[in-house]
Amino acid sequence: MIERSVISQFKLKTFHVVAHSLGCILALALAVKHPGAIKSLTLLAPPYYSVPKGVQGTQYVMRRVAPKEVWPPMAFGASVASWYEHISRTVSLVLCKNHHLLEFLTRLLTGNRMRTYLIEGFLCHTHNASWHTLHNIIFGSGSKVEAYLDHIRDNVDCDVTVFHGGRDELIPVECSYGVKRKVPRARIHVVPDKDHITIVVGRQKEFARELELIWRRSTTPQHHSIN
């Protein structure tokens, strides 16, 4: 969909990629498929788990992402969405079907002070995530990320930057350090006191400035070793 609606439609020859959470897996796949077009690759809280040899990738990643815990809330939500799909899909369908009512109630209760497009975006994301994306991308691609990172290390000459919240309870910081071990040139920025959501929400202006620096740096010739 990204290729059809953006890359092909606008005939992009080069582009920057910024991705968060499970979107990082899509970003890696795009970088592998378009190695000469990627100018910079920025990942936020990438869900990378090194799958041991001889272990079934999907099950291994599911147990790492969602270890069937009830606390904290983010871990509980991930566990329910991963292991009890019928529950999460029912909830998401009810929420999404009634999103106009939820937006109206939110505007009413907050005196129209809250930006309701955030609610609409969240409901769309929740629907897609619990309906198919969570399993198809994170779990279905669990065993592929290793090869993606190897390919980016050896065949994609672009700036690689990784951000991670120091208090992320959903995707551990170790995932980003794992990316660094696979792609040594990657720059890792652990932001203290930020979690899986506040790594972006609440620091949008600061993050925008960080992206500008990355994009400006990527226009300067880099000398990376390509094997």
Residue, then its C-alpha position, 0 to 999 in steps of 0.5 A: m500500500i505504501e508503494r502504490s499510494v506514495i512511492s509509485q504515485f509520486k514517482l519518488k526516486t529517493f526518500h527518508v523513512v521514519a517509523h514507530s513500533l511495528g511500523c519499523i518492520l515495514a520500514l526495514a522491508l522498504a529499505v531492503k526492497h529499495p536500497g538505493a532510494i533510502k536517504s535515512l532510516t529512523l526507527l522508534a522503539p523497533p520490536y527486534y528480537s533475535v530468534p535463536k536458531g531452531v526456534q519457531g520465529t512467530q511463537y518466540v516473538m509472540r512470547r517476547v512481545a506479549p508474555k501473558e502479563v496483567w501489569p502494566p496496562m500496555a503489557f496486558g493489552a498486548s497480551v490480550a490482543s496477541w493470545y485472545e484475538h476473539i476478544s480484542r477483535t470484538v472490542s475493536l469492532v465495537l469501538c470503531k463502529n461507534h467512533h463518531l459517538l465516541e468523538f461526540l462524547t469526547r467533545l462534549l465532556t472536554g468542552n471541545r478542547m481535545r483534538t478528536y482526530l487523535i481519537e479517530g486515528f487511535l481507533c483506526h490504528t487499534h482496529n487494524a492492529s487487533w484485526h490483522t496487522l499485529h499478527n501479520i507484521i510483528f509475529g509473521s515477520g519475526s523471523k525475517v527482521e534478522a535478515y532485513l538488518d543484515h541486508i541493511r548493514d551490508n547493502v544499504d548505504c544510509d543513515v540509521t538512527v534509533f530512538h527508544g524511551g527509557r521507560d518503555e514497558l511494551i518494547p524493551v530498550e534492549c531491542s534497540y541495542g540489538v539493532k545496534r549490534k546488527v547494524p554497528r553504524a546505527r546511532i542509538h538515542v535512549v530518551p529518559d523518562k519516556d515510554h512507548i507513546t511519549i517517545v513522540v507524543g508530548r515531544q513533537k517539536e523536539f522530535a521534529r528538530e531531531l529529524e531535521l538534523i538527521w535529514r540534513r546530515s544525510t545530505t552530506p556524503q557519508h563513508h560507510s563500509i559496504n561489504 
